[in-house]
Each structure stands twice: as structure tokens, then as C-alpha cells.
Amino acid sequence: MATALLLVIYLAYVSLGLPDTLLGAAWPAMREELGTGLGTAGAVSFVISLGTVISSLLGSRLFSRFGTGKVAFFSVLSTALSLFGFSCSHSLILLLVMALPLGLGAGAVDAGLNNFVALHYKPRHMNFLHCFWGLGAMSGPVIMSFWIAMGNRWNMGYRTVALVQFFLVLLLGLSLPLWKRSEPERLIAREAREKPLGNLAALKLPGVKLGLMAFFCYCSLELSAGLWSSSYLVEKRGVPAGDAALCTSLFYGGIAVGRLLAGLLSERVSSRLMIRSGQSLCALGAFLMLLPLPLPATVSGMALFGLGCAPLYPAMLQETPGRFGREASQTVMGLQMAVAYFGSTVMPPLLGLLAQYTSVSVFPWFLLLAIGLMALFCLRLDRFLRKKPPKTVDNSSLI
């Protein structure tokens, strides 16, 4: 039963990744029909991110009252209905209205499933979980590009992904008995009676602020690398746009391969060692991009940077119950998701503005600064927690 539930969780994470890259792939075609400017996509993206932050912060109360399975079911249903609404939209106002429930559903799924896997499964599954997110993130643009090539039918791209989401809603509904075995009703009822730890109280827990700053730095650098690496190659190295896009895919390829390797190695290597190793690879990759080396070295630096990014996010998530305790883990996980979404929303545009008013050469320096600050926060957190008795999390009963 644990294996069957894990497969459902993996598929739910595919559903989380599918919509994440749709807007960027569809926007050139969408804005022509809607008659809006290129930058208007930022407003839609901002509303989606706002929804994810809100649901991440409210997640602990929802999960303690209803359980992970039910919240995941209704969250994916929310994203499916929102995506169907996108497919029927012919105005910017309706897109903005549909964007909020899309973000609300995504944030709840992200916070809940990460915490559930961290509590109930071994570390390798956290890495595999985020590999499945990558599968969904890669599939979204492929689906959208097919429909755009069929005559600029971006609406059908959203509708196809919505149908996939509705199938996953059905699957999650059928899997509810499996969730009840992992989270019995009596346990959910007890947690509902025992008022869950609030966000302000969680912020006062020792070490939480340091952990949140590490998440902010990581998500800032990952999203910035994905957004601006192609522009860096074009503007700084004179690479044609098509070739630059292909080179940028090596960054995501490094993440995908790295998370697969991290999952295979996680039984032998601790999460903290994974984090330090990943940070070192990121720093090396950023240096290769910074130095005036031949183009293959710069491109190799991008792939190496992605490989270094791979274990960081899953390993930090996996460490959450051990660092802060099972009782606080869902609330802290929600805070981490909120800070992560905030960093990924705010910092890439700020880097773009900085590059616009200075030079695109600032890109690798920004990556080095972000990874250096992240390493500093992680080091201080580890030293701080080393003085305290470690929290124990028994995940040996499941696979």
C-alpha cells in the first residue's frame, strides 16, 4: 500500500509541474489574441505566485483539519478547473481571476506532499519526487507547442493539460482510502483539536529564520539561472538565440540527472553532505560561466550549475522534520514554500532590471553571491542545531 500511495504522490507532483511552464510557452500566442503587451504576463504570473504564498501559509491548518489526501484532492481539482478557465478566457481580466485559484491549488499541493514525503518516506523519494515535477514541467511546453503549431490554438493546450489534471483528480479520489491508512481519522481529529502551530510561533523556533533565508537564496538562484542564462549567452558570448536556448536546456538536464543520482545515493550520503556538495558544484559552475574561457567551458558551467542545484531543494525539505520536529514540520514547510515562491517571483525580475541598467555580465556574479549567502545560512544553521539534541524522525516503516 505504501508503494501504491507513493506512485499517486509522484503523479500528483507531475500535475504540479505541468502548469508551471505553460504561461511562458503560450504567452507569445496568447498576447496576440488578447491584445496585451509582452510584460503583461508578469501580472498573471504575480497573481499565481500570490495564490501559492497564501495557500502555503494556510496549509498547516488545512492539513491538520482535513488530512493530506483530501487537501491534495481539492487542490488539484482547483488547478484543473482554473486551467479549464484559462482555456475559455478571451480577456486579461478573466485570466487574472483564474490565476488566483491556480496558485492556491499549487501551493497547497507543494507544501503538503513535501511534508508528507519527508515524514513518511526515505530521503531518496524526495529527490525522485522532484524528478517527477521536472517531467511535468518539461511536458507542459511540449503540449502547448503542439497546439500552437496546429494553428495558434493555445486554448487547446490549456484544455489538454486541464483534462490531464482532471484524470489526476479522479486518481486522487480513488486513492483516498490509502491516505486514511497513513493518516487515520482519529489522528487528523486529534490534530484538529490541538490547535496547529501558527506561522508566527513557527518563526520563533530556533533556526527557522536561517532555514527560510537559505530557501530564499536557493529559489532566487535557480529561477534566475533558468530565466537569464540564455540571454547571457546571446548578449555576452554572441551565441545565436536558438543555440542559446538549446544550451540552456543543459541546465535543466543537469537538475534532472542530478536528482536521479541524488535519489540513488541518498541511502549512503547524508542530506547535509548532499547540500554542501551541491553548493560546491554550483560555485564551480558559476565560476566557469564568469571566467573568459572558451564557449564549451561556459556551457559546461551551466550544466554543472544545474547538477549542483539538483540535490539542494529536496535535501533541505527532507531535513525539515529532523531540524524542527514532526509537530512543527507542516507549518515550517508552509513557511518554506511561501519564502521559496517569494524569492522565485521577486529576484529574477530584479536581476533583469540590474542587467538592463548595468550589463548582463552581472549574471554569474549574482549566482555566486546567492550561492555564497545560501552556504553561509546553511552553515550557521548546522552549527546552531549541532548544539541541540537532534530530532528523531522514524521513516523506516515505509519504503
C-alpha positions in Angstrom: 0.0 0.0 0.0 2.9 2.3 0.7 4.2 1.8 -2.8 0.8 2.5 -4.4 0.4 5.7 -2.4 3.9 6.8 -3.4 3.0 6.3 -7.1 0.0 8.5 -6.6 2.1 11.2 -4.9 4.6 11.1 -7.8 1.7 11.5 -10.3 0.3 14.4 -8.2 3.7 16.1 -8.5 3.6 15.7 -12.3 0.4 17.6 -12.1 2.1 20.3 -10.1 4.8 20.7 -12.7 2.6 20.7 -15.8 1.1 24.2 -15.4 4.3 25.8 -14.1 5.8 26.3 -17.6 2.6 26.7 -19.7 2.3 30.5 -19.4 5.8 31.3 -20.7 5.3 28.9 -23.6 1.9 30.1 -24.5 2.2 33.9 -23.9 3.6 35.0 -27.4 0.5 33.4 -28.9 -1.9 34.5 -26.2 -1.0 38.1 -26.1 -1.7 38.5 -29.8 -5.2 37.3 -29.4 -5.8 39.2 -26.1 -4.2 42.4 -27.5 -1.9 42.9 -24.4 1.8 43.8 -24.1 4.6 41.4 -23.6 5.1 42.4 -20.0 1.5 41.7 -19.0 2.4 38.0 -18.4 4.2 39.3 -15.3 0.9 40.4 -13.8 -0.7 36.9 -14.4 2.4 35.2 -13.0 2.3 37.5 -10.0 -1.3 36.6 -9.1 -0.4 32.9 -9.5 2.5 33.4 -7.1 0.3 35.3 -4.7 -2.0 32.3 -4.5 0.8 29.9 -3.8 2.1 32.1 -1.0 -1.3 32.3 0.6 -2.1 28.6 0.5 1.4 27.7 1.7 0.9 29.9 4.8 -2.6 28.5 5.5 -1.5 24.9 4.7 -0.8 23.7 8.3 -4.4 24.5 9.4 -5.9 22.8 6.3 -3.8 19.6 6.6 -4.4 19.2 10.4 -8.1 19.5 9.9 -8.7 17.5 6.7 -5.6 15.4 6.1 -3.1 15.4 3.2 -5.2 13.3 0.9 -8.4 15.4 0.9 -6.5 18.7 0.6 -4.4 17.3 -2.3 -7.6 16.1 -4.0 -9.4 19.5 -3.8 -6.2 21.4 -4.6 -5.6 19.5 -7.9 -9.3 20.0 -8.6 -8.8 23.7 -8.2 -5.9 23.7 -10.6 -7.9 21.6 -13.1 -10.8 24.0 -13.0 -8.5 27.0 -13.3 -6.7 25.6 -16.3 -10.0 24.9 -18.0 -11.0 28.5 -17.2 -7.7 29.7 -18.9 -8.7 27.7 -22.0 -12.0 29.6 -22.1 -10.5 33.0 -21.4 -10.6 35.7 -24.1 -9.8 38.7 -21.8 -7.0 39.6 -19.4 -9.5 40.1 -16.6 -10.7 36.5 -16.7 -7.1 35.3 -16.9 -6.3 37.2 -13.7 -9.4 35.8 -12.0 -8.5 32.2 -13.0 -4.8 32.7 -11.9 -5.6 33.0 -8.2 -7.2 29.5 -7.7 -4.4 28.1 -9.8 -1.8 29.4 -7.4 -3.9 28.4 -4.4 -4.1 24.8 -5.5 -0.4 24.6 -6.4 0.9 26.0 -3.1 -1.2 23.6 -1.0 -0.1 20.5 -3.0 3.5 21.6 -2.8 3.6 22.2 0.9 1.5 19.1 1.8 3.2 16.5 -0.3 6.7 17.6 0.5 5.9 17.4 4.2 4.2 14.0 3.8 7.2 12.5 2.0 9.7 14.0 4.4 7.8 12.4 7.4 6.8 9.0 5.9 9.4 8.1 3.3 13.2 7.7 3.0 15.3 10.6 1.5 15.6 9.1 -1.9 11.9 9.5 -2.6 12.2 13.3 -2.0 14.7 13.5 -4.9 12.6 11.2 -7.1 9.5 13.3 -6.2 11.1 16.4 -7.7 12.2 14.5 -10.7 8.5 13.9 -11.4 7.9 17.6 -11.1 10.6 18.1 -13.8 8.8 15.6 -16.0 5.6 17.6 -15.7 7.5 20.9 -16.3 9.1 19.6 -19.5 5.8 18.1 -20.8 3.8 21.3 -20.5 5.6 23.3 -23.2 5.6 20.2 -25.5 1.8 20.0 -25.3 1.4 23.8 -25.8 3.8 23.9 -28.8 1.9 21.1 -30.5 -1.4 23.0 -30.3 0.2 26.3 -31.3 1.7 24.6 -34.3 -1.8 23.4 -35.2 -3.0 26.9 -35.8 -2.2 29.1 -32.8 -4.7 27.1 -30.7 -3.2 27.9 -27.3 -6.6 27.4 -25.7 -6.5 23.7 -26.6 -3.1 23.5 -25.0 -4.5 24.6 -21.7 -7.6 22.4 -22.2 -5.4 19.3 -22.8 -3.5 20.0 -19.6 -6.8 20.6 -17.7 -8.0 17.1 -18.9 -4.8 15.5 -17.6 -5.4 17.3 -14.3 -9.0 16.0 -14.1 -7.7 12.5 -14.6 -5.3 13.0 -11.7 -8.2 14.3 -9.6 -10.0 11.0 -10.3 -6.9 9.1 -9.3 -6.5 11.1 -6.1 -10.2 10.5 -5.3 -9.8 6.7 -5.7 -6.7 6.8 -3.6 -8.3 8.5 -0.5 -8.5 5.1 1.4 -4.7 4.8 1.1 -4.3 8.2 2.7 -6.6 7.2 5.5 -4.3 4.3 6.4 -1.3 6.6 6.6 -3.3 9.4 8.4 -6.1 7.8 10.4 -9.2 9.9 11.1 -8.5 9.8 14.8 -5.1 11.3 14.3 -6.5 14.0 12.0 -9.2 14.8 14.5 -6.7 14.9 17.4 -4.5 17.3 15.4 -7.5 19.5 14.6 -8.5 19.7 18.3 -4.9 20.5 19.1 -4.5 23.9 17.5 -1.8 23.7 14.9 1.4 25.7 15.4 0.8 29.2 13.9 3.1 30.8 11.5 4.3 33.5 13.9 5.1 30.8 16.5 7.0 28.8 14.0 9.1 31.8 13.1 10.2 31.9 16.7 11.5 28.3 16.7 15.3 28.2 16.9 16.9 28.2 13.5 13.8 28.6 11.4 14.7 32.1 10.1 18.1 30.9 9.0 16.5 28.0 7.1 14.0 30.4 5.4 16.8 32.6 4.2 18.6 29.6 2.7 15.4 28.7 0.8 15.0 32.3 -0.4 18.6 32.2 -1.8 18.2 28.9 -3.4 14.9 29.6 -5.3 16.3 33.0 -6.3 19.3 31.5 -7.9 17.6 28.5 -9.6 14.8 30.6 -11.2 17.3 33.3 -12.2 19.6 30.8 -13.8 16.8 29.3 -15.8 15.4 32.7 -16.9 18.6 34.6 -17.8 21.3 32.0 -18.9 20.1 32.1 -22.5 20.3 35.9 -22.5 23.7 35.8 -21.0 25.0 33.5 -23.8 23.4 35.7 -26.5 24.5 39.1 -25.1 27.8 38.2 -23.6 29.1 35.4 -25.8 27.3 36.2 -29.1 25.6 32.8 -29.3 22.6 32.6 -31.7 19.3 32.6 -29.8 18.3 29.1 -31.0 21.6 27.6 -29.9 21.5 29.5 -26.6 18.0 28.0 -25.8 19.4 24.6 -26.5 22.4 25.2 -24.3 20.1 26.4 -21.5 18.3 23.1 -21.6 21.6 21.6 -20.3 20.9 23.5 -17.0 17.6 21.7 -16.6 19.1 18.4 -17.8 21.7 18.8 -15.0 18.9 19.2 -12.5 17.0 16.1 -13.8 20.1 13.9 -13.9 21.4 15.2 -10.5 18.1 14.5 -8.7 18.1 11.0 -10.1 21.7 10.4 -8.9 20.9 12.1 -5.5 18.0 9.7 -5.0 20.2 6.7 -5.7 23.0 8.0 -3.4 20.7 9.3 -0.6 20.9 6.0 1.4 24.7 6.3 1.6 25.1 10.1 1.8 23.5 12.4 4.4 21.3 15.3 3.4 23.7 17.8 4.8 26.6 16.4 2.8 24.3 16.5 -0.3 23.7 20.2 0.4 27.4 21.0 0.8 28.4 19.1 -2.3 25.6 20.7 -4.4 26.7 24.2 -3.2 30.3 23.5 -4.2 29.3 22.3 -7.7 27.1 25.4 -8.1 30.0 27.7 -7.2 32.3 25.9 -9.6 29.7 26.1 -12.4 29.2 29.9 -11.8 33.0 30.4 -11.9 33.2 28.7 -15.3 30.5 31.0 -16.6 32.2 34.0 -15.2 35.8 33.4 -16.4 36.7 34.4 -20.0 37.0 30.7 -21.2 36.1 29.1 -24.5 32.3 28.7 -25.0 32.3 24.9 -24.3 33.6 25.7 -20.8 30.8 28.3 -20.2 28.1 25.8 -21.4 29.7 23.1 -19.2 29.4 25.6 -16.3 25.7 25.8 -16.9 25.3 22.1 -16.9 27.4 21.8 -13.7 25.4 24.5 -12.1 22.2 22.6 -12.7 23.9 19.4 -11.4 24.8 21.3 -8.2 21.2 22.7 -7.8 19.7 19.2 -8.1 20.1 17.9 -4.5 19.7 21.3 -2.7 15.9 21.8 -2.6 14.9 18.2 -1.9 17.6 17.7 0.7 16.6 20.9 2.6 13.0 19.8 2.5 13.9 16.3 3.8 15.8 17.9 6.7 12.8 19.9 7.9 11.2 17.3 10.4 14.7 16.4 11.7 15.6 20.0 12.3 12.4 21.4 13.7 10.3 18.3 14.8 7.3 16.4 13.4 4.8 18.6 15.2 6.1 21.8 13.7 7.2 20.4 10.3 4.0 21.2 8.3 3.9 24.8 9.5 7.6 25.3 8.8 7.2 23.6 5.4 4.5 26.0 4.5 6.7 28.9 5.5 9.5 27.5 3.4 7.2 27.1 0.4 6.0 30.7 0.8 9.5 32.1 1.1 10.6 30.0 -1.9 7.8 31.3 -4.1 8.5 34.8 -3.0 12.2 34.5 -3.9 11.5 33.0 -7.3 8.9 35.7 -8.0 10.9 38.8 -6.9 14.6 38.1 -7.6 14.7 37.1 -11.3 12.9 40.3 -12.4 15.2 42.4 -10.2 18.2 40.7 -11.7 16.8 41.5 -15.2 16.5 45.2 -14.2 20.0 45.2 -12.8 21.3 43.7 -16.0 19.4 46.2 -18.1 20.9 49.2 -16.4 24.4 47.8 -16.0 25.4 44.7 -18.1 24.4 41.1 -18.5 27.9 40.3 -17.1 26.3 40.7 -13.7 24.5 37.4 -14.1 27.3 34.9 -12.9 28.2 37.4 -10.1 24.6 37.3 -8.9 24.7 33.4 -8.9 27.9 33.4 -6.9 26.5 35.9 -4.4 23.3 33.9 -4.0 25.1 30.5 -3.5 27.6 32.1 -1.1 24.8 33.5 1.0 22.9 30.3 1.0 26.0 28.4 2.0 26.5 30.9 4.9 23.0 30.5 6.1 23.2 26.7 5.9 26.5 26.6 7.8 25.2 28.8 10.6 22.0 26.7 10.8 24.0 23.5 11.1 26.3 24.9 13.7 23.3 26.3 15.7 21.5 23.0 15.6 24.6 21.0 16.5 24.4 22.4 20.0 20.9 20.9 20.4 19.9 17.3 20.7 18.8 16.1 17.2 15.1 15.5 16.4 14.4 11.9 15.5 12.1 11.0 12.6 11.2 7.4 12.2 10.6 6.8 8.5 11.8 3.2 8.5 8.3 1.7 8.5 7.7 2.8 4.9 9.8 2.4 1.8 
